[in-house]
Amino acid sequence: MCSHQPPCPTADSPQHRGAMIVSAHPEQGWSLLCNGTIVFDDTGELLPDGQVVSPYRNPAALVVAV
């Protein structure tokens, strides 16, 4: 899919989120990468094969001060 030089990481690569954005929709909270991955603002992903990657959370960010 990628025509960039050097080519972007493929969707099955561990570095797949490093691919270039080809279509950004910040008002809807998602972007399409040139490797076919859809990334969401909440860090979730939808891979080209239909696999869903759940959002990841930083445990330190979830600590609420009382």
FIBA-430735 format. One record per residue (C-alpha): residue number from 1; chain; x, y, z. Coordinates in steps of 0.1 Angstrom, whole numbers. Layout:
+-----+-----+-------+-------+-------+
: seq : mol :    xx :    yy :    zz :
+-----+-----+-------+-------+-------+
: NUM :   A :     X :     Y :     Z :
...
+-----+-----+-------+-------+-------+
***
This chain:
+-----+-----+-------+-------+-------+
: seq : mol :    xx :    yy :    zz :
+-----+-----+-------+-------+-------+
:   1 :   A :     0 :     0 :     0 :
:   2 :   A :    28 :    24 :     9 :
:   3 :   A :    44 :    44 :   -19 :
:   4 :   A :    67 :    64 :     4 :
:   5 :   A :   105 :    61 :     3 :
:   6 :   A :   116 :    46 :    26 :
:   7 :   A :    84 :    25 :    29 :
:   8 :   A :    63 :    28 :    60 :
:   9 :   A :    61 :    -1 :    84 :
:  10 :   A :    36 :   -27 :    74 :
:  11 :   A :     4 :   -33 :    95 :
:  12 :   A :    18 :   -65 :   110 :
:  13 :   A :    51 :   -48 :   120 :
:  14 :   A :    56 :   -39 :   157 :
:  15 :   A :    63 :    -3 :   145 :
:  16 :   A :    31 :    -1 :   125 :
:  17 :   A :    19 :    31 :   142 :
:  18 :   A :    49 :    48 :   126 :
:  19 :   A :    33 :    48 :    92 :
:  20 :   A :    23 :    81 :    76 :
:  21 :   A :   -12 :    94 :    80 :
:  22 :   A :   -31 :    95 :    47 :
:  23 :   A :   -64 :   107 :    60 :
:  24 :   A :   -70 :   125 :    94 :
:  25 :   A :  -103 :   130 :   110 :
:  26 :   A :   -96 :   146 :   144 :
:  27 :   A :  -132 :   158 :   147 :
:  28 :   A :  -142 :   121 :   147 :
:  29 :   A :  -112 :   109 :   167 :
:  30 :   A :   -95 :    87 :   141 :
:  31 :   A :   -68 :    86 :   114 :
:  32 :   A :   -60 :    62 :    85 :
:  33 :   A :   -24 :    52 :    81 :
:  34 :   A :    -9 :    44 :    47 :
:  35 :   A :    -5 :     7 :    58 :
:  36 :   A :   -43 :     4 :    62 :
:  37 :   A :   -44 :     7 :   100 :
:  38 :   A :   -70 :    30 :   116 :
:  39 :   A :   -58 :    45 :   148 :
:  40 :   A :   -82 :    61 :   173 :
:  41 :   A :   -75 :    90 :   197 :
:  42 :   A :   -80 :    67 :   226 :
:  43 :   A :   -51 :    46 :   214 :
:  44 :   A :   -72 :    18 :   200 :
:  45 :   A :   -66 :     4 :   165 :
:  46 :   A :   -84 :   -14 :   137 :
:  47 :   A :   -60 :   -34 :   116 :
:  48 :   A :   -66 :   -40 :    79 :
:  49 :   A :   -74 :   -77 :    85 :
:  50 :   A :  -103 :   -66 :   108 :
:  51 :   A :   -84 :   -74 :   141 :
:  52 :   A :   -92 :   -49 :   169 :
:  53 :   A :   -64 :   -37 :   192 :
:  54 :   A :   -78 :   -24 :   225 :
:  55 :   A :   -68 :     9 :   238 :
:  56 :   A :   -38 :     8 :   262 :
:  57 :   A :   -38 :    27 :   294 :
:  58 :   A :    -8 :    41 :   314 :
:  59 :   A :   -15 :    28 :   349 :
:  60 :   A :     2 :    59 :   364 :
:  61 :   A :   -23 :    81 :   345 :
:  62 :   A :   -52 :    64 :   361 :
:  63 :   A :   -42 :    73 :   397 :
:  64 :   A :   -66 :    98 :   410 :
:  65 :   A :   -55 :   123 :   437 :
:  66 :   A :   -79 :   126 :   466 :
+-----+-----+-------+-------+-------+
***
